Amino acid sequence: FGARLNDNNDYGQIRANSGDAFVTGGGVYNHEPALQVTHGDGNPSLQLTFSDYSVEKIDDNVSVTHIVLKDTVYPVLVTWHIKSFNKEDVMEQWTTIENKAKNSLVLNSYASACLQLSSEKYYLTHFYGDWANEMRIDEMVLPEGIKNNR
């Protein structure tokens, strides 16, 4: 997500609503959401709000932040887990989805995050090859929308 800020006071300059990190479908968001569900009554909306968080320190280098989001109407909890490897400047993330309702919850699509990046062009770089011709590189400009492997 860019270079680290040198001064911790600079974090206060970041706008509070500069974008949602975990966007859901069924509401006003029209792009590819991180999570789309259908509740037992057929309602496709999911409006997650912040509920709680905790930080688990694994060692001097690794910590896991758990951010609990809850739906404003239905008893659905989504915990977004972000594991930070500080020395390597790497993050790993995953989600846990809990349905506390008596009715079933259908997961139509789900992802560990919803990256909203802003750039004029994005590139997909991948490697392919076969015996004695390994690690051939191919790079292409990604078009807008979802990239299928077909």
C-alpha positions as CSV (number, residue, x, y, z in Angstrom):
1,F,0.0,0.0,0.0
2,G,3.0,2.3,-0.4
3,A,5.9,3.4,1.7
4,R,5.7,3.5,5.5
5,L,5.1,6.9,7.0
6,N,8.1,8.3,8.8
7,D,6.2,10.2,11.4
8,N,3.3,8.5,13.3
9,N,1.6,11.9,13.4
10,D,1.1,11.7,9.6
11,Y,-1.4,8.9,10.1
12,G,-3.8,11.5,11.4
13,Q,-3.8,13.2,8.0
14,I,-5.4,10.2,6.3
15,R,-9.1,10.8,5.8
16,A,-11.4,8.7,7.9
17,N,-13.6,7.7,5.1
18,S,-11.1,7.3,2.3
19,G,-12.8,4.1,1.2
20,D,-14.1,0.9,2.7
21,A,-11.7,-1.9,3.2
22,F,-14.3,-4.7,3.2
23,V,-17.1,-3.8,0.9
24,T,-20.3,-5.9,0.8
25,G,-22.9,-6.4,-1.9
26,G,-26.7,-5.8,-1.9
27,G,-26.5,-2.1,-1.1
28,V,-25.2,0.9,-2.9
29,Y,-21.8,-0.5,-4.0
30,N,-21.9,-1.4,-7.7
31,H,-18.5,-3.0,-8.2
32,E,-17.1,-6.4,-7.2
33,P,-17.7,-6.7,-3.4
34,A,-15.7,-8.7,-1.0
35,L,-18.9,-10.4,0.3
36,Q,-22.3,-11.1,-1.2
37,V,-24.9,-13.1,0.7
38,T,-28.6,-14.0,0.6
39,H,-30.3,-14.2,4.0
40,G,-32.9,-16.9,4.8
41,D,-35.8,-14.5,4.0
42,G,-34.3,-13.8,0.5
43,N,-32.9,-10.4,1.3
44,P,-29.5,-9.8,-0.4
45,S,-28.4,-6.8,1.6
46,L,-25.5,-6.8,4.1
47,Q,-24.5,-3.6,5.8
48,L,-21.4,-4.3,8.0
49,T,-20.4,-1.8,10.7
50,F,-17.4,-1.8,13.1
51,S,-18.1,-3.7,16.3
52,D,-14.8,-4.5,18.0
53,Y,-11.1,-5.3,17.4
54,S,-8.2,-7.0,19.2
55,V,-4.5,-7.4,18.5
56,E,-2.7,-10.7,19.1
57,K,1.0,-10.4,19.3
58,I,2.6,-13.6,18.0
59,D,6.3,-12.5,18.5
60,D,8.5,-9.5,18.0
61,N,7.8,-9.5,14.3
62,V,4.3,-10.9,13.8
63,S,0.9,-9.7,15.0
64,V,-2.7,-10.5,14.0
65,T,-5.3,-7.8,14.2
66,H,-8.9,-9.1,14.4
67,I,-11.6,-6.6,13.3
68,V,-15.2,-7.7,14.0
69,L,-17.9,-6.3,11.7
70,K,-21.6,-6.9,12.3
71,D,-24.6,-6.4,10.1
72,T,-27.0,-3.6,11.1
73,V,-30.1,-5.8,10.8
74,Y,-29.2,-9.5,10.7
75,P,-27.2,-11.4,13.2
76,V,-24.2,-11.9,10.9
77,L,-20.6,-11.3,12.1
78,V,-17.6,-11.0,9.9
79,T,-14.2,-11.1,11.5
80,W,-11.4,-9.7,9.3
81,H,-8.0,-11.1,10.3
82,I,-4.9,-9.2,9.3
83,K,-1.5,-10.8,10.0
84,S,1.4,-8.4,9.8
85,F,5.0,-9.4,9.3
86,N,6.6,-6.1,10.2
87,K,10.3,-6.8,9.2
88,E,9.2,-8.1,5.8
89,D,6.6,-5.4,5.3
90,V,4.1,-8.1,4.3
91,M,0.4,-8.6,5.3
92,E,-1.8,-11.7,5.1
93,Q,-5.5,-11.5,5.5
94,W,-8.6,-13.8,5.8
95,T,-12.1,-13.6,7.0
96,T,-14.4,-15.6,9.3
97,I,-18.1,-15.4,8.6
98,E,-20.6,-16.3,11.3
99,N,-24.4,-16.6,10.8
100,K,-26.1,-16.4,14.2
101,A,-29.6,-16.5,12.7
102,K,-31.9,-19.6,12.8
103,N,-32.3,-19.4,9.0
104,S,-29.6,-20.3,6.6
105,L,-27.3,-17.8,5.0
106,V,-26.2,-18.4,1.4
107,L,-22.7,-17.1,0.6
108,N,-22.9,-16.0,-3.1
109,S,-19.4,-14.7,-3.3
110,Y,-16.7,-14.0,-0.7
111,A,-13.1,-12.9,-0.6
112,S,-10.6,-12.1,2.2
113,A,-10.6,-8.4,1.2
114,C,-11.7,-5.9,-1.4
115,L,-8.8,-3.8,-2.6
116,Q,-9.8,-0.5,-4.0
117,L,-6.8,0.9,-5.8
118,S,-6.6,4.0,-8.0
119,S,-4.3,3.9,-11.0
120,E,-4.6,4.5,-14.8
121,K,-3.3,1.0,-15.6
122,Y,-2.9,-2.3,-13.8
123,Y,-0.7,-5.2,-15.0
124,L,-0.9,-8.9,-14.6
125,T,2.5,-10.6,-14.6
126,H,2.7,-14.4,-14.7
127,F,5.2,-17.1,-15.4
128,Y,4.8,-20.2,-17.5
129,G,6.9,-22.8,-19.1
130,D,7.9,-26.4,-19.4
131,W,11.1,-28.5,-19.1
132,A,14.2,-26.6,-20.3
133,N,12.0,-23.6,-21.0
134,E,11.0,-22.6,-17.4
135,M,10.1,-19.2,-16.0
136,R,8.9,-17.5,-19.2
137,I,7.4,-14.2,-18.2
138,D,4.3,-12.7,-19.7
139,E,2.8,-9.4,-18.7
140,M,-0.5,-7.8,-19.9
141,V,-2.5,-4.7,-19.1
142,L,-5.6,-5.7,-17.1
143,P,-8.9,-4.4,-18.5
144,E,-11.6,-3.1,-16.1
145,G,-13.7,-5.8,-14.5
146,I,-13.1,-9.4,-13.5
147,K,-10.3,-11.4,-15.1
148,N,-11.2,-15.0,-15.8
149,N,-8.7,-17.7,-16.7
150,R,-10.5,-18.8,-19.9
